[in-house]
Structure formats: C-alpha cells, structure tokens
Amino acid sequence: MAYQETDYTRQNKADTRNALLRAGHKLLAKKGFSAISIAGVAQQAGMATGNVYRYFKNKSALVVALFERATQYEIEAVFDSVNALAPAEIQLRTLLTAFAQRANANPVLSYALLAEPVTPELEAARQTYKATWAGKFQQVIQQGIQQQVFVEQPVQVAAVAIVAVMADSLILPDPYARLTEQHIEHLVNFCLRALLTGDPQ
C-alpha cells in the first residue's frame, strides 16, 4: 500500500518550513542576502543543516522563498493601510507614506529587497515585486485621472516611474542610516506633484 501523507505530517512539514523562513528572515533583516547560507539558517532555526535541504533544494531556492515571504508581508501591510473608498490623492499619499516609513524602519532589509546585488533568479523576483507596486499605483492613478485630480497621462509609465523614484530615494549610502520624517514628506510630495492638477494637500 502506497504511503499517504496525513494531515498531521503535512502540518508538521509546513511548520518546519515556516520556522526555517522565520530564522532566515531574522538573518536577512540584520545583514541582508549576503549573510544567508544554508548552514546559517539551520543554526538560527536550531536544526541540522540537512533539514534545510528537505524543504529547499539549494541556497537559491531558499533566498527566493525568503524574498517572496518578506515582500508579500510588506505588500499586505501597506495595501491594508489604504481606504479604497478615499479620494485617489489620499490613497496614493497613504500608499507612498506607508511604503517609505516601513522601508525607513529597517533600512538593511529595504536595501536587501530593493537594491542589494543578487542572483538572476532573485532579481527576477525583485522585478515581480516592483511590478506589483506599480500595478497598485496604476489603479490609484487611473482613479485620480477619472476624478480629475491627476493630470491625464499614460498611467503605466507614471506608476513605474513612481516605483523607481521611491525605491532609489529610500536607499542611502549608509545601510544603517534613516531618513527624517521631513525627508519622507518631501519625497511623497515630489511624487504627487508629478500627478496632481494642483498642489498637494
């Protein structure tokens, strides 16, 4: 009779995989992707190195999983902060401010997710991450054009440009440095001025 995985076994595997990802995230948030290794994650999780290979076939698979976990959390945290019924200008200001504040709260993690030199596989995941942000900005920009508060313009181009401005402006030469709240406000207003028919509120 063929072995059939039980609900308990499946849950145990999921719990172990999540424990490895949590351990990897701690290393990632402290030192970036350069600090990630199979042995290091295993040690952080209190497991044998061989256990990691049961869930991730190699380091590349591990770091991509860590990236996807971290970015999904960031996306959900920021998107959940937005009232979809609010005027487009308020929605976009909220999105941009939350994006910047979360990045500023952990500059090492932000550098890892947005700018750290990485493998081609991880860079592909990074481009997908940026495209997700651009897609959300595109929706709000389109609303703003319909509400006649944003200038008529190609929404996809505008959304991609805003992602680029935000990502580049949030990365400082010192990976442990943080922006001031005034700097963040200026950055958000800069992006809004590129879209608004009038001055930012």
MDTraj code that builds the backbone (N, CA, C; nanometers):
import mdtraj as md
import numpy as np

residues = "MET ALA TYR GLN GLU THR ASP TYR THR ARG GLN ASN LYS ALA ASP THR ARG ASN ALA LEU LEU ARG ALA GLY HIS LYS LEU LEU ALA LYS LYS GLY PHE SER ALA ILE SER ILE ALA GLY VAL ALA GLN GLN ALA GLY MET ALA THR GLY ASN VAL TYR ARG TYR PHE LYS ASN LYS SER ALA LEU VAL VAL ALA LEU PHE GLU ARG ALA THR GLN TYR GLU ILE GLU ALA VAL PHE ASP SER VAL ASN ALA LEU ALA PRO ALA GLU ILE GLN LEU ARG THR LEU LEU THR ALA PHE ALA GLN ARG ALA ASN ALA ASN PRO VAL LEU SER TYR ALA LEU LEU ALA GLU PRO VAL THR PRO GLU LEU GLU ALA ALA ARG GLN THR TYR LYS ALA THR TRP ALA GLY LYS PHE GLN GLN VAL ILE GLN GLN GLY ILE GLN GLN GLN VAL PHE VAL GLU GLN PRO VAL GLN VAL ALA ALA VAL ALA ILE VAL ALA VAL MET ALA ASP SER LEU ILE LEU PRO ASP PRO TYR ALA ARG LEU THR GLU GLN HIS ILE GLU HIS LEU VAL ASN PHE CYS LEU ARG ALA LEU LEU THR GLY ASP PRO GLN".split()
xyz = np.array([
    [0.0848, -0.1199, 0.0000],
    [0.0000, 0.0000, 0.0000],
    [0.0882, 0.1247, 0.0000],
    [0.0596, 0.2167, -0.0897],
    [0.1401, 0.3380, -0.1011],
    [0.1222, 0.4259, 0.0225],
    [0.2323, 0.4902, 0.0601],
    [0.2277, 0.5792, 0.1763],
    [0.1407, 0.7007, 0.1463],
    [0.0527, 0.7328, 0.2391],
    [-0.0323, 0.8502, 0.2254],
    [-0.0014, 0.9473, 0.3382],
    [0.0326, 1.0673, 0.3002],
    [0.0680, 1.1690, 0.3981],
    [-0.0555, 1.2103, 0.4781],
    [-0.0414, 1.2164, 0.6083],
    [-0.1533, 1.2541, 0.6940],
    [-0.1588, 1.4053, 0.7109],
    [-0.2711, 1.4537, 0.7613],
    [-0.2845, 1.5968, 0.7890],
    [-0.1791, 1.6422, 0.8891],
    [-0.1514, 1.5565, 0.9866],
    [-0.0512, 1.5903, 1.0882],
    [0.0868, 1.6067, 1.0246],
    [0.1213, 1.5142, 0.9351],
    [0.2520, 1.5204, 0.8690],
    [0.2637, 1.6450, 0.7828],
    [0.1572, 1.6749, 0.7089],
    [0.1586, 1.7948, 0.6245],
    [0.1747, 1.9208, 0.7084],
    [0.1036, 1.9260, 0.8210],
    [0.1127, 2.0432, 0.9073],
    [0.2516, 2.0545, 0.9691],
    [0.3088, 1.9405, 1.0061],
    [0.4422, 1.9404, 1.0647],
    [0.5458, 1.9906, 0.9644],
    [0.5313, 1.9486, 0.8388],
    [0.6227, 1.9959, 0.7344],
    [0.6074, 2.1461, 0.7129],
    [0.4823, 2.1923, 0.7104],
    [0.4574, 2.3354, 0.6909],
    [0.5153, 2.4160, 0.8062],
    [0.4997, 2.3654, 0.9280],
    [0.5524, 2.4357, 1.0454],
    [0.7051, 2.4430, 1.0408],
    [0.7682, 2.3337, 0.9995],
    [0.9142, 2.3319, 0.9919],
    [0.9641, 2.4279, 0.8847],
    [0.8984, 2.4267, 0.7702],
    [0.9372, 2.5183, 0.6622],
    [0.9221, 2.6636, 0.7070],
    [0.8117, 2.6934, 0.7740],
    [0.7902, 2.8300, 0.8224],
    [0.8934, 2.8693, 0.9277],
    [0.9330, 2.7743, 1.0106],
    [1.0352, 2.8026, 1.1115],
    [1.1685, 2.8370, 1.0447],
    [1.2009, 2.7673, 0.9376],
    [1.3234, 2.7973, 0.8630],
    [1.3154, 2.9354, 0.7985],
    [1.1993, 2.9692, 0.7453],
    [1.1829, 3.1005, 0.6826],
    [1.1888, 3.2126, 0.7864],
    [1.1329, 3.1885, 0.9036],
    [1.1419, 3.2902, 1.0096],
    [1.2864, 3.3105, 1.0524],
    [1.3594, 3.2004, 1.0634],
    [1.5006, 3.2098, 1.1003],
    [1.5793, 3.2841, 0.9926],
    [1.5513, 3.2518, 0.8669],
    [1.6191, 3.3195, 0.7574],
    [1.5862, 3.4672, 0.7524],
    [1.4618, 3.5008, 0.7841],
    [1.4214, 3.6417, 0.7816],
    [1.4973, 3.7222, 0.8870],
    [1.5222, 3.6629, 1.0020],
    [1.5987, 3.7328, 1.1056],
    [1.7387, 3.7676, 1.0555],
    [1.8015, 3.6732, 0.9878],
    [1.9343, 3.6988, 0.9315],
    [1.9273, 3.8034, 0.8209],
    [1.8256, 3.7919, 0.7373],
    [1.8081, 3.8856, 0.6260],
    [1.7894, 4.0280, 0.6762],
    [1.7078, 4.0449, 0.7786],
    [1.6785, 4.1783, 0.8312],
    [1.7993, 4.2412, 0.9000],
    [1.8920, 4.1579, 0.9464],
    [2.0105, 4.2100, 1.0159],
    [2.1260, 4.2408, 0.9210],
    [2.1447, 4.1548, 0.8185],
    [2.2660, 4.1674, 0.7371],
    [2.2437, 4.1544, 0.5867],
    [2.1200, 4.1331, 0.5429],
    [2.0940, 4.1231, 0.4003],
    [2.1177, 3.9837, 0.3447],
    [2.1008, 3.9710, 0.2131],
    [2.1127, 3.8404, 0.1492],
    [2.2545, 3.7848, 0.1537],
    [2.3532, 3.8721, 0.1650],
    [2.4913, 3.8242, 0.1700],
    [2.5169, 3.7382, 0.2934],
    [2.4321, 3.7524, 0.3949],
    [2.4501, 3.6762, 0.5187],
    [2.3767, 3.5428, 0.5167],
    [2.3002, 3.5175, 0.4113],
    [2.2190, 3.3958, 0.4073],
    [2.3004, 3.2776, 0.3566],
    [2.2989, 3.1704, 0.4338],
    [2.3589, 3.0439, 0.3920],
    [2.2716, 2.9315, 0.4465],
    [2.2817, 2.8158, 0.3863],
    [2.2047, 2.7003, 0.4337],
    [2.2409, 2.6698, 0.5787],
    [2.3707, 2.6661, 0.6079],
    [2.4159, 2.6340, 0.7434],
    [2.3728, 2.7409, 0.8430],
    [2.3812, 2.8685, 0.8015],
    [2.3445, 2.9772, 0.8919],
    [2.1971, 2.9759, 0.9279],
    [2.1125, 2.9501, 0.8296],
    [1.9685, 2.9439, 0.8556],
    [1.9361, 2.8246, 0.9448],
    [2.0003, 2.7120, 0.9180],
    [1.9781, 2.5936, 1.0014],
    [2.0177, 2.6216, 1.1463],
    [2.1324, 2.6843, 1.1649],
    [2.1780, 2.7166, 1.3004],
    [2.0822, 2.8133, 1.3688],
    [2.0371, 2.9152, 1.2965],
    [1.9439, 3.0124, 1.3528],
    [1.8130, 2.9457, 1.3940],
    [1.7716, 2.8444, 1.3173],
    [1.6464, 2.7737, 1.3464],
    [1.6643, 2.6626, 1.4489],
    [1.7901, 2.6326, 1.4845],
    [1.8159, 2.5249, 1.5796],
    [1.7946, 2.3874, 1.5198],
    [1.8247, 2.3741, 1.3901],
    [1.8059, 2.2468, 1.3208],
    [1.9359, 2.2026, 1.2559],
    [1.9381, 2.0778, 1.2142],
    [2.0525, 2.0263, 1.1398],
    [2.0504, 2.0834, 0.9978],
    [2.1686, 2.1025, 0.9412],
    [2.1783, 2.1588, 0.8061],
    [2.1011, 2.0756, 0.7042],
    [2.1049, 1.9445, 0.7200],
    [2.0355, 1.8567, 0.6261],
    [1.8860, 1.8807, 0.6202],
    [1.8280, 1.9298, 0.7298],
    [1.6837, 1.9558, 0.7314],
    [1.6440, 2.0628, 0.6303],
    [1.7326, 2.1598, 0.6098],
    [1.7000, 2.2690, 0.5175],
    [1.6792, 2.2144, 0.3771],
    [1.7628, 2.1179, 0.3377],
    [1.7545, 2.0632, 0.2021],
    [1.6279, 1.9807, 0.1799],
    [1.5594, 1.9453, 0.2850],
    [1.4323, 1.8742, 0.2691],
    [1.3224, 1.9687, 0.2208],
    [1.3442, 2.0993, 0.2402],
    [1.2416, 2.1979, 0.2050],
    [1.2853, 2.2937, 0.0941],
    [1.4166, 2.3080, 0.0772],
    [1.4711, 2.3969, -0.0261],
    [1.5871, 2.3241, -0.0925],
    [1.5792, 2.3062, -0.2229],
    [1.6774, 2.2209, -0.2898],
    [1.8173, 2.2800, -0.2902],
    [1.8274, 2.4138, -0.2786],
    [1.9584, 2.4779, -0.2746],
    [1.9438, 2.6183, -0.2152],
    [2.0547, 2.6890, -0.2056],
    [2.0519, 2.8234, -0.1474],
    [1.9662, 2.9177, -0.2305],
    [1.9715, 2.9055, -0.3618],
    [1.8935, 2.9930, -0.4486],
    [1.7444, 2.9808, -0.4190],
    [1.6971, 2.8577, -0.4035],
    [1.5552, 2.8365, -0.3721],
    [1.5205, 2.8956, -0.2361],
    [1.6133, 2.8854, -0.1425],
    [1.5906, 2.9399, -0.0085],
    [1.5793, 3.0918, -0.0117],
    [1.6728, 3.1590, -0.0792],
    [1.6705, 3.3057, -0.0776],
    [1.5501, 3.3604, -0.1547],
    [1.5098, 3.2924, -0.2613],
    [1.3901, 3.3366, -0.3334],
    [1.2674, 3.3231, -0.2434],
    [1.2590, 3.2131, -0.1690],
    [1.1468, 3.1947, -0.0763],
    [1.1481, 3.3013, 0.0328],
    [1.2663, 3.3351, 0.0821],
    [1.2778, 3.4408, 0.1831],
    [1.2341, 3.5753, 0.1258],
    [1.2766, 3.6029, 0.0036],
    [1.2386, 3.7282, -0.0618],
    [1.0871, 3.7352, -0.0796],
    [1.0282, 3.6288, -0.1298],
    [0.8840, 3.6281, -0.1550],
    [0.8055, 3.6429, -0.0251],
    [0.8526, 3.5796, 0.0810],
    [0.7850, 3.5915, 0.2108],
    [0.7926, 3.7346, 0.2621],
    [0.9116, 3.7938, 0.2562],
    [0.9305, 3.9294, 0.3085],
    [0.8514, 4.0317, 0.2283],
    [0.8556, 4.0202, 0.0963],
    [0.7873, 4.1192, 0.0134],
    [0.6356, 4.1045, 0.0215],
    [0.5869, 3.9826, 0.0325],
    [0.4424, 3.9638, 0.0460],
    [0.3919, 4.0281, 0.1746],
    [0.4697, 4.0142, 0.2800],
    [0.4321, 4.0763, 0.4078],
    [0.4289, 4.2284, 0.3948],
    [0.5289, 4.2852, 0.3284],
    [0.5345, 4.4303, 0.3114],
    [0.4177, 4.4800, 0.2269],
    [0.3890, 4.4102, 0.1191],
    [0.2787, 4.4495, 0.0316],
    [0.1464, 4.4479, 0.1074],
    [0.1209, 4.3408, 0.1807],
    [-0.0050, 4.3298, 0.2541],
    [-0.0157, 4.4378, 0.3611],
    [0.0945, 4.4640, 0.4309],
    [0.0922, 4.5642, 0.5377],
    [0.0595, 4.7023, 0.4830],
    [0.1172, 4.7375, 0.3690],
    [0.0932, 4.8702, 0.3111],
    [-0.0446, 4.8775, 0.2463],
    [-0.0800, 4.7782, 0.1677],
    [-0.2094, 4.7813, 0.0990],
    [-0.3253, 4.7828, 0.1988],
    [-0.3090, 4.7124, 0.3112],
    [-0.4156, 4.7076, 0.4112],
    [-0.4357, 4.8414, 0.4815],
    [-0.3378, 4.9310, 0.4697],
    [-0.3479, 5.0610, 0.5364],
    [-0.4304, 5.1610, 0.4558],
    [-0.4682, 5.1236, 0.3350],
    [-0.5343, 5.2176, 0.2437],
    [-0.6854, 5.1961, 0.2423],
    [-0.7581, 5.3054, 0.2528],
    [-0.9036, 5.3032, 0.2389],
    [-0.9372, 5.3178, 0.0907],
    [-0.9850, 5.2105, 0.0297],
    [-1.0115, 5.2111, -0.1143],
    [-1.1233, 5.3071, -0.1531],
    [-1.2004, 5.3544, -0.0555],
    [-1.3096, 5.4475, -0.0844],
    [-1.2654, 5.5932, -0.0721],
    [-1.1433, 5.6148, -0.0259],
    [-1.0930, 5.7516, -0.0105],
    [-1.0607, 5.8113, -0.1472],
    [-1.0542, 5.9447, -0.1574],
    [-1.0129, 6.0072, -0.2837],
    [-0.8753, 5.9566, -0.3264],
    [-0.8508, 5.9568, -0.4557],
    [-0.7269, 5.8999, -0.5096],
    [-0.6026, 5.9655, -0.4513],
    [-0.6053, 6.0974, -0.4333],
    [-0.4874, 6.1644, -0.3782],
    [-0.4552, 6.1129, -0.2386],
    [-0.5581, 6.0931, -0.1568],
    [-0.5370, 6.0424, -0.0206],
    [-0.4868, 5.8988, -0.0248],
    [-0.5448, 5.8178, -0.1131],
    [-0.4987, 5.6792, -0.1260],
    [-0.3504, 5.6739, -0.1623],
    [-0.3120, 5.7535, -0.2615],
    [-0.1734, 5.7486, -0.3074],
    [-0.0788, 5.8030, -0.2011],
    [-0.1180, 5.9098, -0.1345],
    [-0.0340, 5.9628, -0.0267],
    [-0.0153, 5.8575, 0.0828],
    [-0.1224, 5.7883, 0.1167],
    [-0.1140, 5.6846, 0.2200],
    [-0.0214, 5.5718, 0.1766],
    [-0.0357, 5.5279, 0.0517],
    [0.0497, 5.4212, -0.0008],
    [0.1969, 5.4613, 0.0016],
    [0.2260, 5.5790, -0.0503],
    [0.3647, 5.6243, -0.0595],
    [0.4257, 5.6449, 0.0788],
    [0.3486, 5.7037, 0.1690],
    [0.3993, 5.7286, 0.3038],
    [0.4251, 5.5980, 0.3779],
    [0.3308, 5.5047, 0.3686],
    [0.3478, 5.3758, 0.4358],
    [0.4662, 5.2989, 0.3772],
    [0.4787, 5.3014, 0.2455],
    [0.5920, 5.2370, 0.1780],
    [0.7235, 5.2929, 0.2321],
    [0.7337, 5.4257, 0.2366],
    [0.8577, 5.4900, 0.2803],
    [0.8849, 5.4662, 0.4284],
    [0.7830, 5.4757, 0.5106],
    [0.8025, 5.4586, 0.6547],
    [0.8443, 5.3165, 0.6894],
    [0.7848, 5.2188, 0.6227],
    [0.8227, 5.0802, 0.6502],
    [0.9653, 5.0531, 0.6027],
    [1.0008, 5.1073, 0.4876],
    [1.1381, 5.0907, 0.4387],
    [1.2366, 5.1586, 0.5332],
    [1.1992, 5.2743, 0.5826],
    [1.2863, 5.3515, 0.6710],
    [1.3037, 5.2850, 0.8071],
    [1.2041, 5.2078, 0.8484],
    [1.2098, 5.1421, 0.9789],
    [1.3165, 5.0333, 0.9835],
    [1.3456, 4.9730, 0.8684],
    [1.4501, 4.8703, 0.8622],
    [1.5296, 4.8895, 0.7336],
    [1.6257, 4.9828, 0.7343],
    [1.6992, 5.0135, 0.6107],
    [1.7818, 4.8971, 0.5571],
    [1.8288, 4.8092, 0.6442],
    [1.9062, 4.6935, 0.5965],
    [1.8165, 4.6010, 0.5146],
    [1.6978, 4.5739, 0.5663],
    [1.6030, 4.4895, 0.4933],
    [1.5599, 4.5572, 0.3637],
    [1.5375, 4.6877, 0.3688],
    [1.4965, 4.7612, 0.2487],
    [1.6022, 4.7524, 0.1401],
    [1.7281, 4.7694, 0.1800],
    [1.8369, 4.7586, 0.0828],
    [1.8398, 4.6188, 0.0215],
    [1.8202, 4.5177, 0.1051],
    [1.8214, 4.3799, 0.0557],
    [1.7093, 4.3570, -0.0452],
    [1.5910, 4.4070, -0.0144],
    [1.4758, 4.3825, -0.1012],
    [1.4783, 4.4663, -0.2281],
    [1.5364, 4.5858, -0.2208],
    [1.5257, 4.6792, -0.3332],
    [1.6520, 4.6958, -0.4162],
    [1.7695, 4.6775, -0.3556],
    [1.8899, 4.7192, -0.4278],
    [2.0120, 4.6295, -0.4130],
    [2.0160, 4.5419, -0.3169],
    [2.1362, 4.4603, -0.2970],
    [2.1653, 4.3758, -0.4213],
    [2.2905, 4.3711, -0.4666],
    [2.3241, 4.2834, -0.5802],
    [2.2886, 4.1381, -0.5487],
    [2.2152, 4.0749, -0.6402],
    [2.1649, 3.9401, -0.6144],
    [2.1781, 3.8540, -0.7398],
    [2.1395, 3.7286, -0.7273],
    [2.1444, 3.6350, -0.8395],
    [2.0354, 3.6687, -0.9415],
    [2.0488, 3.6193, -1.0645],
    [1.9442, 3.6435, -1.1656],
    [1.8063, 3.5948, -1.1213],
    [1.8016, 3.4816, -1.0506],
    [1.6726, 3.4294, -1.0041],
    [1.6070, 3.5258, -0.9061],
    [1.6874, 3.5793, -0.8169],
    [1.6331, 3.6716, -0.7172],
    [1.5997, 3.8065, -0.7798],
    [1.6782, 3.8482, -0.8773],
    [1.6485, 3.9741, -0.9463],
    [1.5155, 3.9639, -1.0212],
    [1.4862, 3.8468, -1.0761],
    [1.3574, 3.8269, -1.1433],
    [1.2428, 3.8411, -1.0439],
    [1.2609, 3.7863, -0.9239],
    [1.1586, 3.8001, -0.8197],
    [1.1449, 3.9456, -0.7776],
    [1.2562, 4.0173, -0.7734],
    [1.2529, 4.1599, -0.7374],
    [1.1728, 4.2401, -0.8402],
    [1.1905, 4.2100, -0.9674],
    [1.1165, 4.2814, -1.0710],
    [0.9664, 4.2533, -1.0605],
    [0.9313, 4.1314, -1.0223],
    [0.7904, 4.0987, -0.9995],
    [0.7353, 4.1789, -0.8824],
    [0.8159, 4.1929, -0.7786],
    [0.7777, 4.2723, -0.6611],
    [0.7518, 4.4175, -0.7003],
    [0.8427, 4.4755, -0.7759],
    [0.8253, 4.6142, -0.8189],
    [0.7040, 4.6286, -0.9108],
    [0.6797, 4.5276, -0.9930],
    [0.5636, 4.5315, -1.0820],
    [0.4333, 4.5278, -1.0027],
    [0.4334, 4.4583, -0.8897],
    [0.3146, 4.4553, -0.8041],
    [0.2852, 4.5939, -0.7486],
    [0.3908, 4.6630, -0.7042],
    [0.3734, 4.8007, -0.6571],
    [0.3227, 4.8900, -0.7699],
    [0.3829, 4.8765, -0.8861],
    [0.3419, 4.9594, -0.9996],
    [0.1959, 4.9343, -1.0353],
    [0.1530, 4.8095, -1.0260],
    [0.0138, 4.7770, -1.0562],
    [-0.0831, 4.8457, -0.9619],
    [-0.0476, 4.8485, -0.8336],
    [-0.1335, 4.9159, -0.7356],
    [-0.1349, 5.0660, -0.7602],
    [-0.0179, 5.1251, -0.7828],
    [-0.0119, 5.2682, -0.8118],
    [-0.0918, 5.3013, -0.9383],
    [-0.0840, 5.2132, -1.0356],
    [-0.1547, 5.2359, -1.1619],
    [-0.3057, 5.2447, -1.1389],
    [-0.3580, 5.1568, -1.0541],
    [-0.5013, 5.1594, -1.0236],
    [-0.5424, 5.2929, -0.9618],
    [-0.4616, 5.3394, -0.8667],
    [-0.4956, 5.4639, -0.7967],
    [-0.4796, 5.5842, -0.8899],
    [-0.3761, 5.5828, -0.9720],
    [-0.3558, 5.6932, -1.0667],
    [-0.4726, 5.7013, -1.1641],
    [-0.5187, 5.5857, -1.2104],
    [-0.6331, 5.5842, -1.3016],
    [-0.7566, 5.6433, -1.2343],
    [-0.7773, 5.6096, -1.1074],
    [-0.8891, 5.6682, -1.0328],
    [-0.8748, 5.8199, -1.0252],
    [-0.7516, 5.8651, -0.9979],
    [-0.7281, 6.0081, -0.9859],
    [-0.7540, 6.0830, -1.1155],
    [-0.7205, 6.0215, -1.2273],
    [-0.7484, 6.0833, -1.3576],
    [-0.8993, 6.0919, -1.3793],
    [-0.9689, 5.9852, -1.3435],
    [-1.1148, 5.9849, -1.3577],
    [-1.1798, 6.0877, -1.2655],
    [-1.1193, 6.1094, -1.1478],
    [-1.1707, 6.2089, -1.0534],
    [-1.1235, 6.3502, -1.0876],
    [-1.0403, 6.3598, -1.1915],
    [-0.9884, 6.4874, -1.2416],
    [-0.9002, 6.5600, -1.1394],
    [-0.8339, 6.4821, -1.0548],
    [-0.7361, 6.5411, -0.9626],
    [-0.5936, 6.5120, -1.0095],
    [-0.5775, 6.4120, -1.0972],
    [-0.4477, 6.3808, -1.1562],
    [-0.4492, 6.4194, -1.3037],
    [-0.3344, 6.4630, -1.3512],
    [-0.3196, 6.5013, -1.4915],
    [-0.3349, 6.3783, -1.5808],
    [-0.4032, 6.3955, -1.6921],
    [-0.4160, 6.2872, -1.7900],
    [-0.2778, 6.2519, -1.8434],
    [-0.2404, 6.1246, -1.8314],
    [-0.1088, 6.0786, -1.8751],
    [-0.1097, 5.9265, -1.8812],
    [-0.0105, 5.8644, -1.9462],
    [-0.0044, 5.7176, -1.9507],
    [0.0157, 5.6619, -1.8088],
    [-0.0832, 5.5930, -1.7572],
    [-0.0788, 5.5520, -1.6162],
    [0.0310, 5.4493, -1.5888],
    [0.0576, 5.3616, -1.6843],
    [0.1612, 5.2605, -1.6614],
    [0.2988, 5.3253, -1.6495],
    [0.3260, 5.4212, -1.7363],
    [0.4546, 5.4917, -1.7312],
    [0.4685, 5.5664, -1.5987],
    [0.3624, 5.6347, -1.5578],
    [0.3659, 5.7109, -1.4331],
    [0.3874, 5.6190, -1.3129],
    [0.3197, 5.5051, -1.3117],
    [0.3308, 5.4126, -1.1987],
    [0.4711, 5.3544, -1.1872],
    [0.5283, 5.3132, -1.2989],
    [0.6641, 5.2573, -1.2977],
    [0.7647, 5.3634, -1.2540],
    [0.7445, 5.4870, -1.2984],
    [0.8351, 5.5956, -1.2608],
    [0.8305, 5.6217, -1.1105],
    [0.7121, 5.6168, -1.0522],
    [0.6992, 5.6398, -0.9083],
    [0.7692, 5.5292, -0.8298],
    [0.7537, 5.4055, -0.8736],
    [0.8230, 5.2951, -0.8065],
    [0.9740, 5.3179, -0.8107],
    [1.0249, 5.3583, -0.9261],
    [1.1692, 5.3810, -0.9404],
    [1.2165, 5.4940, -0.8497],
    [1.1412, 5.6035, -0.8462],
    [1.1787, 5.7171, -0.7615],
    [1.1797, 5.6766, -0.6146],
    [1.0751, 5.6082, -0.5712],
    [1.0666, 5.5681, -0.4308],
    [1.1780, 5.4704, -0.3949],
    [1.1977, 5.3693, -0.4770],
    [1.2979, 5.2670, -0.4465],
    [1.4381, 5.3268, -0.4397],
    [1.4725, 5.4108, -0.5365],
    [1.6069, 5.4693, -0.5385],
    [1.6269, 5.5711, -0.4268],
    [1.5232, 5.6461, -0.3942],
    [1.5368, 5.7528, -0.2948],
    [1.5425, 5.7002, -0.1519],
    [1.4943, 5.5792, -0.1302],
    [1.4919, 5.5235, 0.0050],
    [1.6209, 5.4517, 0.0420],
    [1.7087, 5.4316, -0.0553],
    [1.8347, 5.3621, -0.0296],
    [1.9456, 5.4650, -0.0103],
    [2.0052, 5.4668, 0.1087],
    [2.1110, 5.5616, 0.1415],
    [2.2474, 5.4928, 0.1365],
    [2.3561, 5.5701, 0.1197],
    [2.4909, 5.5106, 0.1159],
    [2.5230, 5.4285, 0.2408],
    [2.4789, 5.4771, 0.3557],
    [2.4974, 5.4040, 0.4807],
    [2.3755, 5.3146, 0.5011],
    [2.3913, 5.1819, 0.4965],
    [2.2759, 5.0924, 0.5058],
    [2.2037, 5.0974, 0.6400],
    [2.2657, 5.1616, 0.7390],
    [2.2015, 5.1714, 0.8703],
    [2.1396, 5.3096, 0.8939],
    [2.1551, 5.3993, 0.7970],
    [2.1020, 5.5352, 0.8117],
    [1.9521, 5.5374, 0.7845],
    [1.8859, 5.6367, 0.8428],
    [1.7418, 5.6514, 0.8235],
    [1.7087, 5.7923, 0.7759],
    [1.6026, 5.8015, 0.6985],
    [1.5538, 5.9308, 0.6530],
    [1.4766, 5.9992, 0.7659],
    [1.4700, 6.1308, 0.7609],
    [1.3855, 6.2029, 0.8554],
    [1.2415, 6.2007, 0.8045],
    [1.1473, 6.2271, 0.8945],
    [1.0070, 6.2341, 0.8541],
    [0.9862, 6.3458, 0.7518],
    [1.0612, 6.4549, 0.7667],
    [1.0504, 6.5645, 0.6711],
    [1.0974, 6.5208, 0.5325],
    [1.2046, 6.4426, 0.5289],
    [1.2556, 6.3903, 0.4015],
    [1.1494, 6.3027, 0.3349],
    [1.0851, 6.2176, 0.4133],
    [0.9805, 6.1303, 0.3594],
    [0.8645, 6.2133, 0.3050],
    [0.8260, 6.3167, 0.3790],
    [0.7164, 6.4028, 0.3332],
    [0.7523, 6.4714, 0.2016],
    [0.8758, 6.5194, 0.1899],
    [0.9202, 6.5833, 0.0659],
    [0.9177, 6.4835, -0.0505],
    [0.9592, 6.3615, -0.0234],
    [0.9616, 6.2582, -0.1269],
    [0.8201, 6.2264, -0.1755],
    [0.7282, 6.2115, -0.0817],
    [0.5888, 6.1825, -0.1168],
    [0.5293, 6.2978, -0.1971],
    [0.5542, 6.4207, -0.1531],
    [0.5009, 6.5372, -0.2251],
    [0.5608, 6.5493, -0.3650],
    [0.6878, 6.5123, -0.3786],
    [0.7517, 6.5144, -0.5105],
    [0.6762, 6.4233, -0.6070],
    [0.6436, 6.3029, -0.5606],
    [0.5705, 6.2082, -0.6455],
    [0.4305, 6.2600, -0.6776],
    [0.3646, 6.3173, -0.5789],
    [0.2292, 6.3676, -0.6010],
    [0.2279, 6.4847, -0.6992],
    [0.3287, 6.5705, -0.6916],
    [0.3333, 6.6858, -0.7822],
    [0.3457, 6.6427, -0.9285],
    [0.4007, 6.5251, -0.9514],
    [0.4126, 6.4750, -1.0886],
    [0.2773, 6.4321, -1.1449],
    [0.1774, 6.4218, -1.0572],
    [0.0470, 6.3700, -1.0981],
    [-0.0665, 6.4702, -1.0837],
    [-0.0604, 6.5522, -0.9796],
    [-0.1737, 6.6372, -0.9449],
    [-0.1943, 6.7524, -1.0434],
    [-0.3196, 6.7906, -1.0568],
    [-0.3515, 6.9084, -1.1376],
    [-0.3229, 7.0365, -1.0597],
    [-0.3173, 7.0254, -0.9252],
    [-0.2852, 7.1399, -0.8398],
    [-0.1761, 7.1019, -0.7418],
    [-0.1637, 7.1774, -0.6319],
    [-0.0625, 7.1483, -0.5311],
    [-0.1109, 7.0378, -0.4373],
    [-0.0175, 6.9599, -0.3787],
    [-0.0565, 6.8562, -0.2821],
    [-0.1271, 6.9174, -0.1617],
    [-0.2251, 6.8446, -0.1085],
    [-0.2968, 6.8927, 0.0096],
    [-0.2156, 6.8638, 0.1352],
])
top = md.Topology()
chain = top.add_chain()
for i, resn in enumerate(residues, 1):
    res = top.add_residue(resn, chain, resSeq=i)
    for name in ("N", "CA", "C"):
        top.add_atom(name, md.element.get_by_symbol(name[0]), res)
traj = md.Trajectory(xyz[None], top)
